[in-house]
Amino acid sequence: AYAQFHWGVVPWAFYALPTVPIAYSLYVRKTPFLRISTASEGALSTPERQQWWSPLIDTLVIIGIIGGAGTSIGLGVPLVAEFFGELTGIESGMTLNFAVLAVWTLIFGTSVYRGLRGGIRRLADINIFLAVFVVVFVLLTGPTVFILSLTVNSFGLVLNNFLHMSFWLDPIEQRGFPEAWTIFYWAWWIAYAPLMGLFFGRISRGRTIRRVVLGIIGWGSLGTLSFMAVCGAYALHLESEGILAVTQILQDRGQEAAVVAIIATLPFSTIAILVFTVLSFIFLATTLDSVAYVLASITTRNLRGDVEPARMNRLCWAFALAFIAVGLLLAGGLDALRASSVVTALPLIPVLGLLALSLVRWLRTNESID
C-alpha cells in the first residue's frame, strides 16, 4: 500500500500545483518568460518586490532541481550498473558506475543539444512504449490474479487510510519509517515540482485549467501506480511463496541486487533484464535532459517561453549534472541522497505557496490581457 501511496496521486498533485500558474502566466497573461519567478508575480504585487525576490526565487528553484536530479542519479546509476553487470558478468562497483554515467551523459547531452522536439520527445516515446510493455509482460507472465487482487486491496487501503498515512510520524515507537521514506519522498517530489511545472506549463497551450490538472494527476498517477503496483505485487509474491528471499537479498546485498534478482525470476530472464536495463537507462536520461533543458531556460536572461535556450548552455548544464553525480557516487549511501532531497526541497515550500497565491489573485481579478 505504501508504494501506491508514495508514488500515486501525491507527487502528481505537487507537479500540478506550479503547472497551472506557470501556464496561466505564459498563455493567458501573455508573459513572454518561462520562469517560476515570473509566475509568482501575482503574489509579489509591487515592482520593487518583484525585482528583489525574483532572483532569489529562481536561485532556490535551481538548487532544488539540482538536488532532486542528484537523488535520481545517485539511485539510478548503481541500478543500471547492476543490470549491466548481470548481463555481462562484470563485477559491479565504482568503475562500472562511472562508465554507466559517462554513457548516460553522452546520451542525454546529445538529446539536450538536439532540443526539445528532436531529443527529449523521441526518448520519451521510446520510454512510454517500454514501460507499458514491462507492465503488461509482468502482469501476464506472473501471478496475474494475485497481482490484480493485491493491487485492488492496496488501493483500498490507501483510500481508507490516506490522511493517517499522510500525517503519521510514529512519535511513540520512533522506528524511523516516516522520516526515512514518506518525508524523503515528499521532499523529492517537491524538489522536482518546479521542473515538472515548467515542463508541463510549456506544453499546456490551448488547454483549460481543469484539463491540465486532471491530465497531470490522472494520467500521471495511472502510469506510476500501474508500474509500482504490478512490479511490487510480483516481488511480494516471490517472497511470500518462498520462491526468492527478497528481504534477505535486500539486507545482504542492497536494493540494486534485490531488483536484479526479482527480474531474473521472470520468463526469458536475460531478455527481461535487458529490457529493464534499457528502460532504466532511458528513464533517467529523459529526466536529466529535461533537467538540463529547464536549467538552461531559467539561467538564460530574458528568454521567451517560445524560444529554446542556447545549445551550449544546455550542454554546460548536462555536464554539470554529470560532475554532481560523480560527487554523489563518491559520497555514497542512501542517507546522503535522502538528505540532499530534504535540504534542497525545504526552501521550495514557500515558493510553491507563492505560486498558489499568485494564481488565486490572478483568477480573482480575472484580468483581461491583450
PEQUIMO-V65089 format. One record per backbone hydrogen bond with DSSP energy under -1.0 kcal/mol. CO is the residue of the C=O (numbers start at 1). NH is the residue of the N-H. E is the energy in kcal/mol with one decimal. If there is no record, write none. Layout:
<<CO,NH,E> <CO,NH,E>>
This chain:
<<1,5,-2.2> <2,6,-3.0> <3,7,-2.1> <9,13,-2.0> <10,14,-2.2> <11,15,-1.8> <12,16,-2.0> <13,17,-1.6> <15,19,-1.1> <16,20,-1.7> <18,22,-1.8> <19,23,-2.9> <20,24,-2.8> <21,25,-2.4> <22,26,-2.2> <23,27,-2.9> <24,28,-1.8> <24,29,-2.3> <25,31,-2.9> <32,305,-3.7> <33,35,-1.1> <35,39,-1.6> <38,41,-1.2> <40,43,-1.4> <40,44,-1.5> <43,45,-1.2> <46,50,-2.2> <47,51,-2.5> <48,52,-1.7> <49,53,-3.1> <50,54,-2.1> <53,57,-2.7> <54,58,-2.4> <55,59,-2.0> <56,60,-2.5> <57,61,-2.2> <58,62,-2.2> <59,63,-2.3> <60,64,-2.5> <61,65,-2.6> <62,66,-2.3> <63,67,-2.3> <64,68,-2.4> <65,69,-2.7> <66,70,-2.5> <67,71,-1.7> <68,72,-1.8> <69,73,-2.4> <70,74,-2.7> <71,75,-1.9> <72,76,-2.6> <73,77,-2.5> <76,80,-2.3> <77,81,-2.5> <78,82,-2.1> <79,83,-2.2> <80,84,-2.8> <81,85,-2.6> <82,86,-2.0> <83,87,-1.9> <84,88,-2.3> <85,89,-2.3> <93,97,-2.3> <94,98,-2.4> <95,99,-2.0> <96,100,-2.6> <97,101,-2.4> <98,102,-2.3> <99,103,-2.1> <100,104,-2.6> <101,105,-2.7> <102,106,-1.9> <103,107,-2.2> <104,108,-2.9> <105,109,-2.1> <106,110,-1.9> <107,111,-2.2> <108,112,-2.4> <109,113,-2.2> <110,114,-1.8> <115,119,-2.2> <116,121,-1.7> <119,123,-2.2> <120,124,-2.6> <121,125,-2.2> <122,126,-2.0> <123,127,-2.4> <124,128,-2.4> <125,129,-1.9> <126,130,-2.3> <127,131,-2.4> <128,132,-2.4> <129,133,-2.2> <130,134,-2.5> <131,135,-2.2> <132,136,-2.4> <133,137,-2.6> <134,138,-2.6> <135,139,-2.2> <136,140,-2.4> <137,141,-2.5> <138,142,-1.6> <142,144,-1.8> <143,147,-2.7> <144,148,-2.6> <145,149,-2.6> <146,150,-2.8> <147,151,-2.2> <148,152,-2.3> <149,153,-2.5> <150,154,-2.8> <151,155,-2.3> <152,156,-2.1> <153,157,-2.0> <154,158,-2.3> <155,159,-2.3> <156,160,-2.3> <157,161,-1.9> <161,165,-3.0> <162,166,-2.0> <163,167,-1.8> <164,168,-1.2> <170,174,-1.3> <176,180,-2.4> <177,181,-2.3> <178,183,-3.0> <181,185,-3.1> <182,186,-2.6> <183,187,-2.5> <184,188,-2.4> <185,189,-2.7> <186,190,-2.4> <187,191,-2.5> <188,192,-1.4> <189,193,-1.1> <192,196,-2.7> <193,197,-2.8> <194,198,-2.6> <195,199,-2.3> <196,200,-3.2> <197,201,-2.5> <198,202,-1.6> <199,203,-1.0> <201,204,-1.2> <204,207,-1.8> <208,212,-2.3> <209,213,-2.6> <210,214,-2.7> <211,215,-2.1> <212,216,-2.4> <213,217,-2.6> <214,218,-2.4> <215,219,-1.4> <216,220,-1.3> <217,221,-1.6> <218,222,-2.2> <219,223,-2.1> <220,224,-2.2> <221,225,-2.9> <222,226,-2.0> <223,227,-2.0> <224,228,-2.6> <225,229,-2.7> <226,230,-2.2> <227,231,-2.1> <228,232,-2.2> <229,233,-2.3> <230,234,-2.0> <231,235,-2.0> <232,236,-2.2> <233,237,-2.1> <234,238,-1.9> <235,239,-1.9> <236,240,-2.9> <237,241,-2.1> <238,243,-1.6> <238,244,-1.7> <244,246,-2.0> <245,249,-2.3> <246,250,-2.4> <247,251,-2.1> <248,252,-2.6> <249,253,-2.9> <254,258,-1.6> <255,259,-2.2> <256,260,-2.1> <257,261,-2.3> <258,262,-2.1> <259,263,-2.2> <260,264,-2.0> <262,265,-1.3> <263,266,-1.7> <268,272,-2.7> <269,273,-2.8> <270,274,-2.1> <271,275,-2.6> <272,276,-2.5> <273,277,-2.3> <274,278,-2.4> <275,279,-2.8> <276,280,-2.8> <277,281,-2.4> <278,282,-2.7> <279,283,-2.8> <280,284,-2.0> <281,285,-1.9> <282,286,-3.0> <283,287,-1.6> <284,288,-2.9> <285,289,-2.5> <286,290,-1.4> <287,291,-2.0> <288,292,-2.6> <289,293,-1.9> <290,294,-2.6> <291,295,-2.7> <292,296,-2.1> <293,297,-1.8> <294,298,-2.5> <295,299,-2.1> <300,303,-1.2> <304,307,-1.7> <310,314,-2.0> <311,315,-2.6> <312,316,-2.3> <313,317,-1.9> <314,318,-2.0> <315,319,-2.4> <316,320,-2.1> <317,321,-2.4> <318,322,-1.3> <319,323,-2.1> <320,324,-2.2> <321,325,-2.1> <322,326,-1.8> <323,327,-1.8> <324,328,-2.1> <325,329,-2.6> <326,330,-2.2> <327,331,-2.1> <328,332,-2.7> <333,337,-1.2> <334,338,-2.5> <335,339,-2.5> <336,340,-2.1> <337,341,-1.9> <338,342,-2.4> <339,343,-2.7> <340,344,-1.9> <341,345,-1.6> <342,346,-1.7> <345,348,-1.4> <346,349,-1.4> <348,352,-2.5> <349,353,-1.8> <350,354,-2.2> <351,355,-2.0> <352,356,-2.2> <353,357,-2.4> <354,358,-2.6> <355,359,-2.3> <356,360,-2.3> <357,361,-2.3> <358,362,-2.2> <359,363,-2.7> <360,364,-2.3> <361,365,-2.2> <362,366,-1.6>>
